[in-house]
């Protein structure tokens, strides 16, 4: 990467590097500075104060009102990172985020760098010309067309009864956004959920419908899966009934952290962080210690055996329970379903991010971590896993692949999607989508080799999903080889 110094700053001894944005006058990277800011203010206010005080550099005229704090993360003893969301006339700008890095020490605070995208050319009106209802209908139709095109290209299997015209999908309006193209495109963001006609594959699409023309301007899948669907998934089913709740039920009160044990699918014994539920008199695959010391979050593993992907993508399946045991030993079904692996691996991933980056859980704020295991493809084998925006869902595997939670890199991959969603929030399309996938792979792999103590000189160190293989050699069946 070439770092270009802005001519305006060539004679200034301050920033060592300023990389100007290509589409905007706001620099996409400023580093090598140590500039004092308010040490007593809240981090977000100090960050915006810095941007406002340096208008000639940042070209952000109203940092106080056009930048809204998304998060402020403290790392280590003195580093602070503030992430700000750009708004245009009060409407969120997609991809318009600016990050300010600071250090606080001995009662003083300095800005050490900034980065991100702030779009200065926006001038669009923010009054929609089409109604929200029209936008939702157009979004559903556009998703049906996208899936129909996949069918026509042979990218998805077509069933005997599949009717590409029947959608079985619903759209939910999520408000207005400004797409940062030229002067800006005002759009409705619509989430389309359902099952794909013909294949029954779960669908969660984000569709941005131009609020003036009424036509889709941007569209991508919000389901971040591990692998492309296998062609063997042929027999389509109808969306199962009964999956309606939005999130998990409240955790039982008064859980007592305990240490249990279980057998992983690979045969290794695992020490498990579990909880005793005094009301039920049993033990749960609920880690009541790891996060609860600092936050309310619970890391839990749920029995979703028999539930189909259609019941678990973008919604919480009704009636599922955390895995439980009358004593502290988890085996049998907890092993065979991949629950022991999911629970142990999720703890490893949590610890990796906490220890190396000071990050408390996927959302950086100690939020709950939920893993669903044993999920089928309409009752059939399902060798895939995904992050659906709020939770991890692991398929039950097939003839070759064990239940998908049985490899640390797969769990690390899915949970990293969760961390990305709560940090950079890389749009899951085009280059940012490729970056999203790549980061999930790299971090999943790093967590795997760390947890397993695999030296990087091992030729298998770069394999993803190699622990899932039942019959073939690891190199022949692994999902990817990062080497
Ligand atoms: Zn992925």
Boltz pocket constraint, residues with backbone or C-beta under 6 A from the ligand:
constraints:
  - pocket:
      binder: B
      contacts: [[A, 224], [A, 225], [A, 226], [A, 413], [A, 417], [A, 436], [A, 437], [A, 440]]
      max_distance: 6.0
